[in-house]
Amino acid sequence: MKDENIMVVRRALIEQIGMFQGLCLDVDRYLPAILARENNFFTPRQPAETNPDLKQIIPYVLIVAGDSVFHYVRGKKSGEQRLVAKGSVGIGGHMNDGDEGLFSLDRDAYNAAVQREVAEEMFIEAPYTNHIVALLNDDSNEVGKVHLGVVHIFRMQEPNARKRESVITEAGFVPIAELRKREGALESWSQICIDQIDQLLALAK
């Protein structure tokens, strides 16, 4: 089976700008460099999963309606086996070159890829706004060491969103207060986001 080609940047690029742990709300400091075509490229996924010199770029989309956030549990057929059975509030995945034979992505191509990625996993059936509110880095575990999240908030006028993919289980909107109680059962990126959800939502107005 042919290995998927996924979008990465070199860790050295992030270190040059300023490495951080957890959320960084200063999106404009990093995103233009990450989405400059000369700084990102596509590489086979399998070797990248164990190469911390590369950071795989992952859009991480929180779908929010009122005081609730879409939550699901990653099923056994999830693409990232290290996160199976973990709760998550982030929709999204690797940026891949698909059938287009791309070498890199700019901002417009990235935005289009995010919309495609979310549409593959979800039915979103109400108007929403899309805000990029943070970058997310977690070098405290093996999964996090090779990924860099771009945190989006999709703010919906009403909670009309449902899963499309079978690997998304136990899905639905959950009040933020309840998610805080469940924080220990969430994957690390979701824990980080829920811990600072008030700040993220304030940036998505």
Secondary structure, 3 states (H helix, E strand, C coil): CCCCEEEEEEHHHHHHHCCCCEEECCHHHHHHHHCCCCCEEEEEHHHHCCCCCEEEEEEEEEEEECCEEEEEEECCCCCCHHHCCCEECCECCCCECCCCCCCCCCHHHHHHHHHHHHHHHEEECCCEEEEEEEEEECCCCHHHHCEEEEEEEEEECCCCEEECCCCEEEEEEEEHHHHHHCHHHECHHHHHHHHCHHHHHHCCC
